[in-house]
Amino acid sequence: MAVRVVVGDLRVQRIERKGGRRSWTIVWPEGTEHREADRFLREHEGSGTQRTYAYLLVDHLRWLERESLTLDLVVLRDLERYMGIVGADVAMPWGEPWRVGKRPYGHATLSIAAACLKGFYLHQASLGVNPELGRSLDKRRLPTRADRRRSFLGHTTTSMPANPLAPAAPRRRHPKMLPDGAREKLLQTVNSARDRMVVTWLADGGLRIGELCGLHLVDLHLREGAACGQCRSPHLHICHRPGNPNGAEAKTKRPWRLENGTMSGGLIKRVSPAMIHCYFDYITTEYPRGRIDHGMLLVQLHGKGAGQPWAPVAARRVLSRAGDRAGLGPVKPHAFRHSFTTAVLDASGGNLLIARDAGGWASATMVDEVYGHIDVHDPTFDAALRRVWGEG
């Protein structure tokens, strides 16, 4: 079964496959597949990357149609011009406006778009289409210290792949935190035990919204000494399930298994007493009994879909509306994760390994690049500045 997602010239098509799996492709207005795009996207089938690449690639292919460019005529300068049009900083005329009425891509999206375009045109070059562009994109660079740390036998690495389309990476990012007192204000504003549980679990667990909405009841081991034997304290297992009926997927893809009703593996995260308390409040007062067969934790509470799995987009809308009512402005779920990781770093004295494992990050390097900076309101930082200013 195919579901139309975007109406326009070229469009992204979602395809429902057996077992609840989804895949994504690009089709022409009459419904036939875009052969070159489909071949490239099939290489990423079964991953969240396929969906992301499909939406970024369809925008580029629409631009090619508007510019009357074919895949065998595109040159590197055309791709650089396209990246400038969608938001990259390039020193050249961009041409006519593109994506009128839409915001330019942010830095993270620009980096993903650059990887998508490089992969797409290298794939075409491997098939004999525009090999000259393939050679222009297939560049190498010297490895950095972070590259050597990440790679196996990094001391022997002499070069790394480079992408001439990728934007220059910022040295450090300052994530957007929750406003002071946001958790308490949100708990007073939300209208159900389920929503109070969402606020508490995001704040105390540092969960991504896809991880939270993708939890099944069997993933929760909220008592001491669980049968899995992998953690003595109350915890939960975050498991990547691409077939969840609400479309929620955990980003982390660690192996897991369900054996004799006991979950093991996945990403294990500790839970706080407050998380356990609000869970039992939700389960005993609002969770439907005997009317569901999906086994997921978060469900819709009202309307025709009552009892069905709650989608991440619905959770985002609830938090956004609650933030507006609380006078905080729209609250985004990832702000809880930023605040959680920063709090763990502060409490652990800046221990990157503790912050990495507490937040489920892939590497401590990522934690250091995003969160490893001094709070400008830190007393030590303030005292140092005042000494420089001659005030202390």
N, C-alpha and C positions, 0 to 999 in steps of 0.2 A: 504494500500500500504506500503510495506517495502522497505527501502533503505539501501543497504550495505554500511557500513562506514569504517570498518577496514578489510583488507585482511590478513589472517593468519590462525592459528589453531582455537582456540576459537576467536570469534570476537563480537564486539558490533553491535547490530542491532537497527536502528531507525525505529519506527512504526508510520505511519501517521494515525491518527484517525479522526473521524468525527468532524466537527467544527474547524479544524485547529490544534487540540491538538496533541501533540507528546508524545510518551513514548519510553522507552529504555529497551532492554533486552540483553541477551548474548546467542549466538547460537553456535552449533558445526559446523564444516566445511560443513557438508551435509545440513545444514539449520535447523536442529531440535533444539528446545530451550534447554538450560541447565536448567533442572527443578529446582534444588536447588537455582540457582542464580535468575531465573525468579520469584520464589515465594518471595524471599527476596526483589527484586527490586519493585515488585508490591505494597509493603507496602509504597513506596515513590512515587507512581504514581501521576502525576499532579504537581510535584515540580522540581526545578532545581537540587535538591539533587539526584534525580534518575539518571540523566545523569552523574553527577560527580562520583557517586558510581559505575555506570556501567563500566566506563573506569578504575577506580582504582581496581575494583574487577576482571575484565578480566585479568589484569596483574598478580594478585595473583593466579588466577586459572590456567593460563599458567605455572606459576612457580610450582604449585602442580603437574601438568602433567609432567613437566621436572624432578621433584624429585621423581616421582612415589608414591606420597602420596594421599590417599583418605581422604574424609572429616571425616570419623570415626576414622582415625589413627593420625590425626594432634594433636600435643600437644603444650602447651604454648611456649616451647623453639623453636619449629619450626617457630611460628609466630614472635618471637623476632628475630630469625635469618633472616627471610624475611625482617623485618623492617630495620635491619642492612644493608642488601644488597641494599635496595632502598634509603639509606641515613641516617638512624638514627644512633645515637652514642650508640652502644651496646658493652659490654665486652665479646665477644665470637668470635670464628672463623666463618666467614660468609659462607664458602663453595665456590662453583664455581661462577664466575661472572654472573651477571644477568643484563638485559637491556644494553647489550654491545653497545657502541656508543651513549648512551643517558645520559643526566645529571641526577644526583641523585635528588630526591625530595627535595624541599625546606621545611622550617619548617612548613608553613601553610599546604602544601600538605601532609606532614607526619602526621600532626594532623588529617586531614580529612581521610587519609588512615587508621589510627588507629581506628577511630570511625566506619569506614565502616567494617573493619575486626571484631571488637567486635560485632557490630550489626548483621553481617552475621552469626557468629558462635553461638551467643546467640539465633538467630532464629533457627539454626539447633538443638541446644540443646532443645529448646521448642518442637521440633518435635520428640525428642527421639534419635537424632543423636549426639554422642560424648558429653554426659552430663557432663563428667568429665572436658572437656575443658571449657564448659559453666560455671561451678563452679569456674574455675581458672580465668575467665575473669570477673565474676560478683563480683567485689570488691567495697568497700565503703571507704570513707575518711572523715576526719573532714572538716566542711565547713570553707571557708575563709571569710574575711570581705566582699569581693566583692560578694560572693555567698549569704550572708545574705541580702545585699542591693538589689540584683536582685530578690530574691524569695519572694513570698507573705507570710506574717507572718514569716519572716526570723529569728526572735528571737527565734522561736520554733524549728528551723532546727537543727538536731543533727548529720546528716551525709549526704554525697553527693555521687553520683556514681563516681567511679574511673576507669580509663582505664590503665591497666598495660602495654599496648603497646604504649601509648602516649608519645611523646618526652617531655623532660622538657621544660617548657615555659620560654622564655627569659623575663627578668624583664622589658625591654623596647625596642621598635624598633625605629629606625631612618628612616623615610620614604624617598624615593628618590624624591627630589624636581626638578622642572624645572631649567635649568641654568638661570642665570641672563640675562634679556632681551630676553628670549626665545619667549615670546608672540609677541613682535614687529617684531622679525626676521621671525617668522613663517607667520605672516600676510603679510609680504613683499614677501614671497616665494611661498605661495599657489596660485593656478591658477584660482580659481572660487569664486563666492560669497558664494556658499554653503560651501566651505572649510574655508573661512574666518569666516562664521557663526559658524562652528564647533569649531574653535580655540577660538572664543570669548565666546561661550556658555560654553565650558569646563572651561575656565579661570575664568569667572565671576559667573558662576552658581555652580561650584563644582560638576557637574553631572558625574555620571558613564557613560561609553560609551553605555552600554545597555539601560540606561534610556534615553539618548539623541536619539539614533536610534529607540527607541520604541515610541517616541512621535507621537501623531496624531494632526492634526490641531485643532480639537475640544478641545484639552487639553490646548490650549494657551489662556490666558486671559491677553492680553498685553495692555489693557487700564484701566484707573482709574475706580473704582466702577463697577467691573464686576458683571454680573447677578448672579453668584454663591453666592455672599454675604459673602464669607469666607475670603477675603483679599481685603482691599481697594486699595492697590497698584497693579501695573501690576505684574502678577505671572503666573505660570504654574502648572498643576496638573500631577504628575507622577503616572501612573496607571499600575499595573501589568496585562499584557495581554499575556497569554501563547500561544495564537493563532496568533500572528503577523506573516505575511507572510515572513518577513526577519529574523525570529528567535530571534529578540531582545526582552529581557524581563527585566523589572525593578526588582531589587532585593527586594525592599520594597513592601509588599503585603497588604497595607492598603485598606479598602473597598472604593469603588467608584461607582458612578452611573451617567448615562447620561439620563437626563430627559428634554424633549422638547428642545433638541439641546444644553442644558447647562450642562457642566461637573461640578461635585462636588465630594469632597472626594479625596482619594489618598494622596500622599505626596505633599504638597503645598510648592513651592519654589519661592522666589522673583526673579525678573529679573531686570537687569540694563538697563539704557538708551542705552548703547552700544549694548546690546543684542537685543533690540527692533530695533535699527537702521539697524543692519546687517540682521535681519530677513526680514524687508521690502525690503532691497536691493536684497536679495535672491528670495523672493516671486515675486517681480515685474520684475525681469530680467531673472530668470532661471527656476522657477517652472512651470511645464507644466500645461496648462489649458485645461480642457475638454477632456483629454485623460487618466485619471486615475480614479479608483473607490475605491482605498484602503484608501484614506484620511490620509496617513502618511506624516510626515513633510519632512524627508530627502529622496531624490530619486536619482537614477542613472541619470547621465547627458548625457552619450554617449553610443554608441553601441546598440546591439539588445535589451538590457534590459533597455533602456532609459525610464524614467518615473516609473520604478518599485522601490519598497522600497530598500533603501540602507542598506546593512548588516553591523553589527559592525566590522567584519573582514576587510571589504573594508575601513572603516574609519580608522582602525588601520594602514593599509598599507599606506594610504595617509599621515597620520601624520609621519610615519616612514620615508617615502621618503622625505617629506618636511623638516624634521629634518636633514637628510643627506645633502640636498641641502643648508640648512642654516648654515651648519658647526657645528650643535649641536649634531650630532650623532642621532641614532634612538630615536624618542620621543614616549613615551607611554602615552595613554590617562589618566591613573590613576595618572600620575605625576601632571597633572593639579589639580586634587582633593587634593593631598597632599599639594600643594602650596596654594590652596584656603583655606583649613582648617587652615593651619599655619598662613596665613595672617589674618583670622578672629580672631584667638586666640590672636595674637599680637594687633590687633586693639581694641579688647574688654577687654584688660588687663588680659587675661588669663581666661575669663569667659567660663567654660566648657559647660554650658547650651546653651549659644548663639552659640558656635561652633557646638554643637550637632544638634540643630535645623536648622542652616544654611546649614550644610552638609547632613542632613537627616540621621544621625547616630542613631542606636538603643538605645544607652546609652551613658551617659557622661563618664562612666568608660572606654569605648573603646577609646574615644577621649583622655582621660588622659593617657592611657597606650601607645598610638601610638605617640601622638603629644605633651604631657605635659612635655617638657624638654626645657632647656635654650639653645638659639642659642649661639654657641661659639663665634660669632662675635658681640654679643650684647654689647653695650658700658658699661653697668653696670657690666656685666660678665668680660669684658676686664679690667675695672678699679679694680675690686676685685682681679683679678689675679696679676695685676701689684703691688698692695699693698702688697700682699703675697710675691712677688718677690723682694720687696724693691725698686721698681722703681717709686712709686707714693705716 
